[in-house]
Amino acid sequence: MKDNNDEKYQVAFDMIIKAGDAKNYAMMAIEEAKEFKFEQARKYLKLSEEKMTEAHDCQTSMINQEAKGNKVDVNIILVHAQDHFSMAVTARDMAEQFINLYELVSKKL
């Protein structure tokens, strides 16, 4: 049986994992774009977006709980999860820009 602490942290841990995966896929997309492998880069970008959606769903579930009057405890794990999510969003956005930039460079060579 899970105790209250396990349940309290589970959504935050799920968000950390999914956001971490999203960031990793974004970085892999940049690496592929650097090698002018744009099809693979876009595949990684798509995987990043899918994981980002899953992480966002975790965030949304907490927001919905709070909106229903069920207090969500803000703790260091949740703050850490939000940090991972924010970094993943930035990494995904930058990956898209890098892919576009490397495509332009490849056309000039």
PyMOL commands that set and color helices and strands:
alter all, ss='L'
color gray80, all
select helices_A, chain A and resi 4-34+38-67+76-108
alter helices_A, ss='H'
color red, helices_A
deselect
rebuild
show_as cartoon
